């Protein structure tokens, strides 16, 4: 097997997965109803975060675009200048204060971000001191056309991010993607090669692709890379302009669904046990079996 050069299947070679600060903890997935009232959405998200923390969650994940309706018309109106500070970004100010006061890590779903003359779909991660420790701008924009079903072009208003995001937290090394990012296995493979324990994808799949692909993609990303995958969707609003599928989910490193919601508003608490990653990687030693003599994944930025 050594002739297969498995270390060459990753360029540069894969980073060993670090020992996490904590091996077992609870995660909270807050599937929120979203309205046109931004102040209400912020206050409502804060309550959900507090409830998750009260139930023992050390990590809380919010949905994609939780402070605004999901539409190209809404993105410019609800966008916030995250880098300008709390007065210019009440949504992230709330997340920071909640993380600090509750002593939890928050993967803050995503909000529309304004930066100069550009708009992004952006996820912010806060540590237990309320510090912004990572900001992921959606890399793959949701441009889709299924005649008679759904047509949407995020690229009409949004700009694609340029940087994959891996961040070390009090609950392990986390790779961040937003919704459509989950369809691109190369990004998940890159995160695994950078030593991620968990991939978090706030997302809002629709009623056409959701039933077919949402769970399938989560399980595929988890089993291919032998790590945890967590997703969080807005709750379904059948009267909205964009109808989300819902079904926020946690998937384990063997591709098993550990917890999931239906489509209504809900917060679920589930346990992550990183020792299962070691077990599965021992059961199926994929890292040692890769054919670096035949193919490789190139991490351009590393």
C-alpha positions in Angstrom: 0.0 0.0 0.0 2.9 2.4 0.6 3.5 2.3 -3.2 0.2 4.1 -3.5 1.8 7.2 -1.9 -1.4 8.2 0.1 0.4 11.3 1.5 0.5 12.6 -2.1 -3.3 12.4 -2.4 -3.3 15.8 -0.6 -1.2 18.7 -1.8 0.2 19.9 0.6 -0.1 16.7 2.7 -3.1 16.5 5.0 -2.7 18.0 8.5 -3.2 15.5 11.3 -6.5 16.2 13.0 -5.7 18.0 16.3 -6.7 16.7 19.7 -9.9 18.8 20.4 -10.1 20.8 23.6 -13.2 18.8 24.5 -14.1 15.3 23.2 -17.8 15.3 24.0 -20.3 18.1 24.1 -23.8 19.2 23.1 -24.7 21.2 20.0 -27.9 23.2 19.5 -29.4 23.7 16.1 -31.9 26.6 16.2 -34.3 26.3 13.3 -35.9 29.8 13.4 -39.0 31.4 11.8 -37.9 34.5 9.9 -40.1 37.5 9.3 -39.7 40.9 7.6 -39.2 42.5 11.1 -35.4 42.6 11.6 -35.6 43.6 15.3 -38.0 40.8 16.0 -35.7 38.3 14.2 -32.7 39.4 16.3 -34.6 39.2 19.6 -36.1 35.9 18.6 -32.8 34.4 17.7 -31.4 35.6 21.1 -34.1 33.7 22.9 -33.5 30.5 21.0 -29.8 30.7 21.7 -30.5 31.2 25.4 -32.8 28.2 25.4 -30.2 26.0 23.7 -27.6 27.1 26.2 -29.9 26.3 29.1 -30.3 22.8 27.7 -26.5 22.3 27.8 -25.4 23.3 24.3 -21.8 24.4 24.2 -22.0 25.2 20.5 -25.1 26.8 18.8 -25.7 26.9 15.1 -28.2 29.4 13.5 -29.8 29.3 10.0 -28.8 30.9 6.7 -30.1 34.5 6.4 -31.9 34.5 9.7 -32.3 38.2 10.1 -33.9 38.9 6.7 -36.3 37.5 4.2 -34.4 35.4 1.7 -34.6 37.4 -1.5 -32.5 39.6 -3.8 -34.7 42.5 -3.0 -34.1 42.1 0.7 -30.4 41.5 0.8 -29.4 45.2 0.2 -32.0 46.5 2.6 -31.1 44.2 5.5 -27.3 44.1 4.9 -25.0 45.1 7.8 -21.4 46.4 7.8 -20.0 43.8 10.1 -16.5 45.3 10.2 -17.8 48.7 11.2 -18.8 47.6 14.7 -21.9 46.9 16.7 -23.8 50.1 15.8 -23.6 49.1 12.1 -24.3 45.4 12.7 -26.9 44.8 15.4 -27.2 41.1 14.4 -23.6 40.3 15.0 -23.5 42.5 18.1 -26.3 40.3 19.6 -24.4 37.1 18.7 -21.2 38.5 20.3 -22.9 39.5 23.5 -24.8 36.2 23.7 -21.7 34.1 23.2 -19.9 36.1 25.9 -22.6 36.1 28.5 -23.6 32.4 28.0 -19.9 31.3 27.6 -20.7 29.3 24.4 -19.4 29.1 20.9 -21.8 30.5 18.2 -21.7 29.7 14.5 -24.0 32.6 13.6 -25.8 31.2 10.6 -25.5 33.9 7.9 -26.7 37.4 7.3 -26.3 39.8 4.3 -23.1 41.7 4.7 -22.2 45.1 3.2 -18.6 45.8 2.5 -18.0 48.9 0.4 -20.1 48.6 -2.7 -20.4 44.8 -2.4 -22.8 42.4 -0.7 -21.9 39.0 0.7 -23.8 36.1 2.3 -21.7 35.9 5.5 -21.3 33.6 8.5 -19.7 34.9 11.7 -18.2 32.6 14.4 -17.9 33.9 18.0 -15.9 32.4 20.8 -16.9 32.1 24.5 -15.5 35.6 25.2 -17.7 37.1 22.4 -14.8 37.7 20.0 -15.4 37.4 16.3 -12.9 34.6 15.4 -13.9 33.8 11.8 -16.0 35.2 9.0 -17.0 33.0 6.1 -18.4 34.6 2.9 -20.4 32.1 0.9 -18.0 30.8 -1.8 -20.5 29.2 -4.2 -23.4 31.4 -5.1 -26.9 29.9 -5.5 -27.7 30.3 -9.2 -30.2 27.7 -10.2 -32.9 27.3 -12.9 -35.2 24.3 -12.8 -38.0 25.3 -15.2 -41.4 25.2 -13.6 -39.9 24.6 -10.1 -37.4 27.2 -9.0 -35.3 29.9 -10.4 -32.9 32.0 -8.2 -29.7 34.0 -8.9 -27.8 35.1 -5.8 -25.2 36.6 -8.2 -27.7 39.3 -9.1 -26.9 41.0 -5.8 -24.2 39.0 -4.0 -20.5 38.6 -4.5 -18.8 35.2 -4.0 -16.3 34.8 -1.1 -12.7 33.9 -1.9 -11.6 32.1 1.2 -12.3 28.7 2.7 -12.8 29.0 6.4 -11.5 26.7 9.1 -11.4 27.9 12.7 -10.2 26.5 16.0 -12.8 26.9 18.8 -13.4 25.6 22.4 -15.3 22.7 20.8 -12.8 21.7 18.1 -11.7 22.7 14.7 -14.7 23.7 12.5 -15.0 24.1 8.7 -17.7 26.6 7.6 -19.8 26.5 4.5 -23.1 28.2 3.6 -25.9 26.3 1.9 -24.9 25.8 -1.8 -21.3 25.3 -0.5 -22.3 21.9 0.6 -22.7 20.7 -3.0 -19.0 21.0 -3.6 -17.2 18.0 -2.1 -13.9 19.5 -2.9 -14.4 22.2 -0.2 -15.3 19.6 2.4 -12.3 17.5 1.4 -10.1 20.5 1.8 -11.5 21.2 5.3 -10.9 17.6 6.3 -7.3 17.8 5.0 -6.9 20.9 7.2 -7.9 18.8 10.2 -11.5 19.8 10.8 -13.6 17.8 13.3 -16.9 19.3 12.3 -18.4 21.0 9.3 -21.2 23.5 9.8 -23.5 24.5 7.0 -26.2 27.0 7.7 -28.5 26.6 4.7 -31.9 27.1 3.2 -32.6 24.4 0.7 -35.9 24.8 -1.2 -39.0 22.6 -1.7 -37.6 21.2 -5.0 -34.0 20.2 -4.1 -34.6 19.8 -0.3 -36.5 16.5 -0.4 -34.0 15.0 -2.8 -30.6 16.3 -1.8 -30.5 18.0 1.6 -30.0 14.9 3.8 -28.1 13.1 1.0 -25.5 15.8 0.7 -25.0 16.1 4.5 -24.5 12.3 4.9 -22.2 12.2 1.9 -19.9 15.0 3.2 -19.8 13.3 6.6 -19.1 9.7 5.4 -16.6 10.8 2.7 -14.5 12.7 5.2 -15.3 10.7 8.4 -16.3 13.7 10.5 -19.4 15.4 11.9 -21.7 17.6 9.7 -24.2 20.0 11.2 -26.8 22.0 9.3 -29.4 24.6 10.2 -32.2 25.9 8.1 -34.9 28.5 8.6 -38.3 27.1 9.5 -40.7 26.8 6.6 -43.1 29.6 5.8 -45.4 28.5 3.0 -46.6 32.0 2.4 -43.0 33.4 1.9 -41.4 34.3 -1.3 -38.8 31.6 -0.8 -40.0 28.5 0.9 -37.3 26.6 2.9 -37.3 22.8 3.3 -36.2 22.9 7.0 -34.9 19.7 8.5 -31.9 21.0 10.4 -29.7 17.9 11.0 -26.6 16.5 12.8 -24.8 13.7 11.0 -22.1 11.5 12.5 -18.8 10.3 10.9 -20.3 7.1 9.7 -23.0 8.9 7.8 -25.6 8.3 10.5 -28.4 10.9 11.2 -28.1 11.6 14.9 -30.8 14.2 15.2 -33.1 16.2 12.8 -36.1 18.5 12.9 -39.1 18.6 10.7 -40.0 21.8 8.9 -41.5 23.8 11.8 -39.6 26.1 14.1 -37.6 24.0 16.6 -34.4 23.8 18.5 -32.8 20.4 18.8 -29.9 19.4 21.2 -27.7 16.5 20.3 -24.3 15.1 21.4 -21.1 15.2 19.5 -18.5 12.6 20.5 -15.2 13.0 18.7 -13.9 9.6 19.8 -16.3 8.2 17.2 -14.2 9.8 14.5 -11.1 7.9 15.7 -13.1 4.7 15.8 -14.5 5.1 12.2 -11.2 6.1 10.8 -9.7 3.0 12.4 -12.5 0.8 11.0 -12.1 2.3 7.5 -8.6 3.7 7.2 -9.3 5.8 4.1 -6.5 8.2 4.8 -3.9 5.4 4.4 -5.6 3.9 1.4 -5.8 7.0 -0.9 -4.1 6.6 -4.3 -1.8 9.5 -4.4 -0.1 7.9 -7.4 -3.4 8.4 -9.4 -5.0 11.6 -8.1 -4.7 14.4 -5.6 -6.6 17.3 -4.1 -4.7 20.6 -4.3 -5.3 23.1 -1.5 -4.4 26.2 -3.5 -4.3 28.7 -0.6 -2.3 26.4 1.7 
